[in-house]
Amino acid sequence: MYQAVRRWFDPRELREVGETPDYRFSLANERTFLAWLRTGLALVAGGLAVAQFLPPMPVPHLREALAVALLLLGGTVAIRAVDHWARTERAIRLGQELPASRFPAVLALLVGLGAVLLVVAVLVQAAGNR
């Protein structure tokens, strides 16, 4: 674990592994990393927006739970992004198969589940206002 985290912050160690790849592959890996960071930032921004602007929900503390879930998910995406970037860069330099990841599918399921739960909360609130 420590060595994996150290790779995130020490580019010299990464450059000492394998051969220097075609720069286009490294740049593509970096663009993917930045896209994941944007996703993490969007989730964090969504969590802050929920906490500040969403009116009280029919279920006590649902707003706070949604905000915390989005904030945690955003942080997780950012950490996962840097780990995937480092593992992919290492695989590229070693000429190995790129690391597989279930994280995009898990993230999609969590976002979809969150959307369904929000739809239910909105419908419950609408039914309660009648």
C-alpha positions as CSV (number, residue, x, y, z in Angstrom):
1,M,0.0,0.0,0.0
2,Y,2.7,2.5,1.0
3,Q,4.7,1.8,-2.2
4,A,1.5,2.3,-4.3
5,V,0.9,5.7,-2.7
6,R,4.5,6.7,-3.0
7,R,4.3,6.1,-6.8
8,W,1.6,8.8,-6.9
9,F,4.0,11.5,-5.6
10,D,7.4,10.3,-6.9
11,P,7.5,10.5,-10.7
12,R,11.2,9.6,-10.7
13,E,10.3,6.1,-9.5
14,L,7.8,5.7,-12.2
15,R,10.2,6.9,-14.9
16,E,12.8,4.3,-13.8
17,V,10.5,1.5,-14.6
18,G,10.5,0.0,-18.1
19,E,11.0,2.0,-21.3
20,T,9.9,5.5,-22.2
21,P,6.7,5.0,-24.1
22,D,5.4,7.0,-27.1
23,Y,4.4,10.3,-25.4
24,R,0.9,10.1,-27.0
25,F,0.1,7.1,-24.7
26,S,1.2,9.0,-21.6
27,L,-0.8,12.1,-22.6
28,A,-3.9,10.0,-23.3
29,N,-3.5,8.4,-19.8
30,E,-3.2,11.9,-18.4
31,R,-6.3,13.1,-20.2
32,T,-8.2,10.1,-18.8
33,F,-6.9,11.0,-15.3
34,L,-8.1,14.6,-15.7
35,A,-11.5,13.4,-16.8
36,W,-11.8,11.3,-13.7
37,L,-10.7,14.3,-11.6
38,R,-13.4,16.5,-13.3
39,T,-16.0,13.8,-12.4
40,G,-14.8,13.8,-8.8
41,L,-15.0,17.6,-8.6
42,A,-18.5,17.5,-10.1
43,L,-19.6,15.0,-7.4
44,V,-18.1,17.2,-4.7
45,A,-19.8,20.3,-6.1
46,G,-23.0,18.4,-6.3
47,G,-22.7,17.4,-2.6
48,L,-22.1,21.0,-1.6
49,A,-25.1,22.1,-3.7
50,V,-27.3,19.5,-2.1
51,A,-26.2,20.6,1.4
52,Q,-26.7,24.3,0.7
53,F,-29.6,24.5,-1.8
54,L,-31.8,21.5,-1.6
55,P,-35.0,22.1,0.5
56,P,-35.7,19.8,3.4
57,M,-36.8,16.3,2.2
58,P,-39.7,14.3,3.6
59,V,-37.3,11.8,5.1
60,P,-35.4,13.3,8.1
61,H,-31.7,14.0,7.3
62,L,-32.0,12.7,3.7
63,R,-30.5,15.9,2.3
64,E,-27.5,15.6,4.6
65,A,-27.1,11.9,3.8
66,L,-27.1,12.7,0.0
67,A,-24.6,15.5,0.5
68,V,-22.2,13.3,2.5
69,A,-22.6,10.4,0.0
70,L,-21.8,12.7,-2.9
71,L,-18.8,14.3,-1.1
72,L,-17.4,10.9,-0.2
73,L,-18.0,9.5,-3.7
74,G,-16.2,12.6,-5.2
75,G,-13.2,12.1,-2.9
76,T,-13.1,8.3,-3.8
77,V,-13.2,9.1,-7.5
78,A,-10.3,11.5,-7.2
79,I,-8.2,9.0,-5.2
80,R,-9.1,6.2,-7.6
81,A,-8.2,8.4,-10.5
82,V,-4.6,8.9,-9.3
83,D,-4.2,5.2,-8.5
84,H,-5.4,4.2,-11.9
85,W,-3.2,6.7,-13.6
86,A,-0.1,5.4,-11.9
87,R,-0.9,1.8,-12.5
88,T,-1.7,2.4,-16.2
89,E,1.5,4.5,-16.7
90,R,3.5,1.7,-15.1
91,A,1.8,-0.9,-17.4
92,I,2.5,1.2,-20.5
93,R,6.2,1.6,-19.6
94,L,6.5,-2.1,-19.0
95,G,4.6,-3.1,-22.2
96,Q,2.0,-5.0,-20.1
97,E,-1.7,-5.3,-20.5
98,L,-3.5,-2.2,-19.1
99,P,-5.0,-2.8,-15.6
100,A,-8.7,-3.7,-15.6
101,S,-11.0,-1.8,-13.4
102,R,-14.6,-2.4,-12.1
103,F,-14.7,1.1,-10.8
104,P,-16.5,2.7,-13.7
105,A,-19.3,0.2,-13.5
106,V,-19.5,0.6,-9.7
107,L,-19.6,4.4,-10.1
108,A,-22.3,4.1,-12.7
109,L,-24.4,1.8,-10.5
110,L,-24.0,4.1,-7.5
111,V,-25.0,7.2,-9.5
112,G,-28.0,5.4,-11.0
113,L,-29.1,4.1,-7.6
114,G,-28.8,7.6,-6.2
115,A,-30.9,9.0,-9.1
116,V,-33.6,6.4,-8.4
117,L,-33.6,7.2,-4.7
118,L,-34.0,10.9,-5.5
119,V,-36.9,10.2,-7.8
120,V,-38.6,8.3,-5.0
121,A,-37.9,11.1,-2.6
122,V,-39.3,13.7,-5.0
123,L,-42.4,11.6,-5.6
124,V,-43.0,11.1,-1.9
125,Q,-42.6,14.8,-1.3
126,A,-45.0,15.6,-4.2
127,A,-47.6,13.1,-2.8
128,G,-47.3,14.7,0.7
129,N,-47.9,18.2,-0.7
130,R,-51.3,17.2,-2.2
